[in-house]
Amino acid sequence: MSDPRLHNVLIIGSGPAGLTAAIYAARANLKPICIEGFNAGGLIAGGQLMFTTDVENFPGFPEGIHGAELMQRMRDQAERQGAELVTADVQKVDFSARPFKVWVGEGEDVLHLAKAVIIATGARANYLGLPSEDQLKNKGVSACAVCDGALYRGQDVVVVGGGDSAMEEASYLAGLCKSVTLVHRRDEFRASKAMQNRLTSHDRIRILFSHVVEDVLDVAEDRVTAVRVKDLKTGDPSIVPCQAMFVAIGHTPMTELFKGQVEMHSNGYLRTQPSTATTSVPGVFAAGDVADWVYRQAVTAAGTGCMAALECERWLSSHEA
């Protein structure tokens, strides 16, 4: 086996955060390598946008752009600037000493060494697990109202969840849509009282307490036409006509690899110093949804990818000086 390669900066992940970091690091002549992923945690190279059809809120695309095309353009730009991309999953890391160690491939068969690392593995949305839900993703089933809500302007939609995120999604959609039905499995909300009061007093929002979604209609039509819900207290089913269902039951950060390596928040997201991409380990930076559970937008992920690359370049310069 050949000796492991030593890189100035190794980027783990290839969504908007990882690829933006790769672009900036390449332009700084750091010759970055980006391990873009293969199928870790159900996400593929390019991240969540690879499963998104129309992206209408990314600056520079007034007519909108397909999510996969946007990521391909970012990927092409990173390669054109000089970044090396590897389509494989990182299996293990060791940040206990520099150079950092990163094992890549199914059998942990390729060891890479890095002077600095940027983590951009993202987070995946939690869904209900219904077969019909999966078949209708991006055809009326979404986990992001800010991303897709405008597509259903003036129509009827359903939101599933009962926390602050669900409340915020419902409130946002109520400003766009004809009606919003909020489906919550419990008989009370976990969200803040102020948020609850805002929703319960809104004339476009209807709340179904103690209900669960059993099915999303209609796979045969290849679009959402309604959801079938069940009253958990009576067992009675009912149909709620709608053109979209927004699932707001949380996200899972892709941080399993980094447990015991860098500090995390109690919710599993990587902890960074305020207003920076710096983690608890000098030389390791975090960008995008892996450290952000508030905004979770492609444009904010790209912004923090830029931050991570600039901080990384400055850190390497000062350290090697």
C-alpha positions, 0 to 999 in steps of 0.5 A, a space after each residue: 500500500 502506498 503512503 497516505 497523501 497529505 493535503 492542505 485541506 480536506 473537505 468532507 461533504 459536497 452540498 452547497 457548503 462543501 462545494 463552496 468551501 472547495 471553490 474558495 479553498 481552490 482559489 486560495 491555492 490550497 489544492 483542496 480535496 473534497 470527499 463528496 460522499 456516495 450514499 452515507 446516511 441516505 444522502 448522495 453526493 450533492 446533498 439534499 438538493 439532489 432530491 429537489 426539483 425546482 429551486 426558486 430562491 437561490 440568487 442568480 437564477 430568476 427562472 429557477 433551477 433544478 436542484 441537481 443541475 445547481 449542484 452539478 454547476 457548483 461541482 463543475 466550478 469547484 473542479 475548474 478552480 482546481 479542487 479534487 473531488 472523490 466520490 466515496 464515503 468517509 468511514 472514520 476520522 481521527 482529529 486527535 493530532 495533526 496531520 488529521 487522519 481520514 479513512 475513505 472507502 467501504 473498507 476504510 482502505 484509503 487513508 488521507 492526511 490533512 493539515 486542516 479539515 472542513 466538515 460539511 456533511 449536512 443534515 437530513 430531514 426526518 419523514 414519516 416513513 410512509 411509502 406514498 410519502 416517499 413516492 411523492 417527495 418533490 411532487 407535493 411532499 416537502 420538508 421545507 416551506 421556505 424552499 417550496 411554499 411559493 409553489 403552492 401559493 393560493 392552494 390548500 396545504 397540510 403541515 405535520 408536526 407540533 414543535 416550533 419548526 412546525 409552527 413556523 412552517 404553518 405560519 409562513 405558509 399561511 401567508 401564501 396559501 389558501 388554507 393550512 391544516 396542522 396535523 399533530 399527534 398529541 393533544 397539546 403543543 410543545 412549541 412556545 406559548 407565543 407561537 401557539 397563540 399566533 397560530 390558534 388565532 390565525 383564520 387560515 390555520 386549522 389544527 387537528 390535535 391527536 391525529 396522525 397521517 396514515 397515507 398521502 394521496 394520490 400516487 396514481 396521479 403522481 401528485 398530492 391531492 389529499 392526505 388520509 388522517 386518523 383520529 387517535 382518540 376515536 380511531 376514525 379516519 378522514 380525508 383532508 384535501 390538499 395540494 402539498 404536505 410539509 413534514 416538520 418533525 425535525 432533522 438529523 445532523 450527519 455527525 455520527 462520524 465525529 462523536 468524540 472528535 469535536 464538541 457537539 450541541 445536545 441536539 447532535 449538531 456540531 458546535 462552532 464558535 459564535 459567528 465563525 466556522 471554527 470547531 473545538 478542534 483547532 484546524 477543523 471547521 464546520 459549514 452548512 446544515 451540520 452546524 445550523 438547525 435554524 436557517 437550513 437554506 442552500 444560500 446560508 450553507 454556501 455562505 458558511 462554506 465560504 466562511 470555513 474556507 477563508 478561516 481555514 486559509 488564514 489558520 493555515 497561514 498563521 500556523 505554518 508561519 
